[in-house]
């Protein structure tokens, strides 16, 4: 290979590398400008609001924590607890079925 052809190959390779570098930096700059244009009303509807937990759900979670329940046992306990709590009577927190 001659010196001229090597220089031509290096010049072409550098143009491809430079084009790729500019393309990668331009895309994030465009994304950061787009959210700034949104209004406050549209940004609040895009994000999900945290769910409000009922008093029964919170109480049953506390009881499950006190019993040290995890996994399927916790899910089953909470389900039964919430059903009975909405029925009117709360299960005793100290009662242990084990």
Buried (B, 14 or more C-beta within 10 A) or exposed (E): EEEEEEEEEEEEEEEEEEEEEEEEEEEEEEEEEEEEEEEEEEEEEEEEEEEEEEEBBEBBBEBBEEBEBEEEBBEEBBEEBBEBBEEEEEBEBEEEEE
